[in-house]
Amino acid sequence: MPVRDARPGDVAEIAAMVREHADHEGALEQCRFDAGAGRAALFGPSPALRALVAHPEGEAERPAGFALWYPTFSTWAATAGIWLEDLYVRPEHRRSGLGRELLAALRATTPGRIEWDVKHGNDDAAAFYRRLGAAPVEGWTKYRWV
């Protein structure tokens, strides 16, 4: 199952999957990501976001999943890392290995840590990440300033 860097022609499908993901999480009304935002974030003059897309064997025209991420740096660990903003596989392709392949491809891009959030109550995602050997970070509370 091929995983590759996103290309400009993937933006509309990535935007559609971001909205599908938001809907799955019960937060579609909060999602402002569309093709225009995606194009600017991924391929604008100062890209803020990077993406991998996954295609099942024989289905090269429509991505079945994606990983959206951006680089980070840990001063304590003194190493670069990645913040995984979104990982999504369309429902009809789940349990096919695409999520695992997306994360393996992402892992290959950094010697440092990869971090992400899981929404409370998303037990399927938490179980998936635990099967891969990931664990929640205890002792830290996430803050947001908007």
C-alpha positions as CSV (number, residue, x, y, z in Angstrom):
1,M,0.0,0.0,0.0
2,P,1.8,3.1,-1.2
3,V,2.4,6.0,1.1
4,R,3.8,9.2,-0.4
5,D,4.2,12.9,0.2
6,A,1.1,14.9,-0.8
7,R,1.0,16.7,-4.0
8,P,-1.0,19.8,-5.0
9,G,-3.5,17.6,-6.8
10,D,-4.3,15.9,-3.5
11,V,-5.5,19.0,-1.7
12,A,-9.2,18.6,-2.5
13,E,-9.2,15.0,-1.2
14,I,-7.2,15.9,1.8
15,A,-9.7,18.7,2.6
16,A,-12.6,16.3,2.2
17,M,-10.9,13.8,4.5
18,V,-10.2,16.5,7.1
19,R,-13.9,17.3,7.1
20,E,-14.8,13.6,7.3
21,H,-12.5,13.3,10.3
22,A,-14.1,16.4,12.0
23,D,-17.5,14.9,11.4
24,H,-16.4,11.5,12.8
25,E,-15.2,13.4,16.0
26,G,-18.5,15.2,16.2
27,A,-16.9,18.6,15.5
28,L,-17.7,19.4,11.9
29,E,-19.1,22.8,12.8
30,Q,-15.7,23.7,14.2
31,C,-13.8,22.7,11.0
32,R,-12.7,25.6,8.8
33,F,-10.2,23.6,6.7
34,D,-11.1,23.6,3.0
35,A,-9.1,23.2,-0.2
36,G,-8.0,26.9,-0.1
37,A,-6.7,26.6,3.4
38,G,-5.1,23.3,2.6
39,R,-3.3,24.6,-0.5
40,A,-2.0,27.6,1.5
41,A,-0.9,25.5,4.5
42,L,0.7,22.8,2.4
43,F,2.0,24.5,-0.7
44,G,2.0,28.2,-0.1
45,P,5.1,30.4,0.1
46,S,5.7,29.4,3.7
47,P,4.2,26.0,4.2
48,A,3.1,25.4,7.8
49,L,1.9,21.8,7.3
50,R,3.2,18.7,5.7
51,A,1.2,15.7,4.5
52,L,1.5,12.0,3.6
53,V,-1.3,10.3,1.7
54,A,-2.0,6.6,1.4
55,H,-3.5,4.7,-1.4
56,P,-4.6,1.0,-1.3
57,E,-3.1,-1.2,-3.9
58,G,-4.7,-0.6,-7.3
59,E,-6.5,2.6,-6.2
60,A,-4.1,5.4,-7.1
61,E,-6.7,8.0,-8.0
62,R,-8.3,8.6,-4.6
63,P,-6.3,8.7,-1.3
64,A,-7.8,6.5,1.4
65,G,-6.0,8.2,4.3
66,F,-3.6,10.9,5.3
67,A,-1.2,12.1,8.0
68,L,-0.9,15.9,8.5
69,W,2.1,17.0,10.5
70,Y,4.6,19.7,11.2
71,P,8.2,19.7,12.6
72,T,8.8,20.4,16.3
73,F,11.9,20.6,18.5
74,S,12.4,19.5,22.1
75,T,14.9,21.5,24.0
76,W,15.0,19.0,26.8
77,A,15.7,16.1,24.4
78,A,17.8,18.4,22.1
79,T,16.3,16.8,19.0
80,A,13.8,17.5,16.3
81,G,10.5,15.8,16.3
82,I,7.0,15.8,14.7
83,W,3.6,16.9,15.9
84,L,1.0,14.7,14.2
85,E,-1.9,17.0,13.8
86,D,-4.3,14.5,12.1
87,L,-4.2,10.8,11.1
88,Y,-7.2,9.6,9.3
89,V,-8.2,6.6,7.3
90,R,-11.5,6.4,5.6
91,P,-13.9,3.9,7.2
92,E,-14.0,1.5,4.3
93,H,-10.2,1.2,4.5
94,R,-9.7,0.9,8.2
95,R,-8.0,-2.3,9.6
96,S,-6.2,-2.7,6.2
97,G,-2.8,-1.5,7.5
98,L,-3.0,2.0,6.0
99,G,-2.8,3.7,9.4
100,R,0.2,1.6,10.4
101,E,1.9,2.4,7.1
102,L,1.3,6.1,7.4
103,L,2.8,6.1,10.8
104,A,5.8,4.0,9.7
105,A,6.4,6.5,6.8
106,L,6.1,9.4,9.3
107,R,8.5,7.6,11.7
108,A,11.1,7.4,8.9
109,T,11.2,11.2,8.6
110,T,12.5,11.9,12.1
111,P,15.0,10.6,14.6
112,G,13.1,12.3,17.4
113,R,9.7,11.8,19.0
114,I,6.3,12.0,17.4
115,E,3.5,13.4,19.5
116,W,-0.2,13.9,19.0
117,D,-3.5,14.2,20.8
118,V,-6.4,11.7,21.0
119,K,-9.8,13.0,21.8
120,H,-11.3,11.7,25.1
121,G,-13.7,8.9,24.3
122,N,-12.0,7.9,21.0
123,D,-11.3,4.4,22.3
124,D,-10.7,2.9,18.9
125,A,-7.8,5.4,18.2
126,A,-6.4,4.9,21.7
127,A,-6.4,1.1,21.3
128,F,-4.7,1.4,17.8
129,Y,-1.9,3.6,19.2
130,R,-1.4,1.3,22.1
131,R,-1.1,-1.7,19.8
132,L,1.8,0.2,18.1
133,G,3.5,0.8,21.4
134,A,2.6,4.4,22.0
135,A,1.4,5.6,25.4
136,P,-0.3,8.7,26.8
137,V,2.0,11.3,28.3
138,E,1.2,11.5,32.0
139,G,1.7,14.6,34.1
140,W,1.1,17.2,31.4
141,T,-2.0,19.3,30.7
142,K,-2.5,20.8,27.3
143,Y,-3.2,24.5,27.2
144,R,-4.4,26.6,24.3
145,W,-4.3,30.4,23.9
146,V,-6.7,31.7,21.1
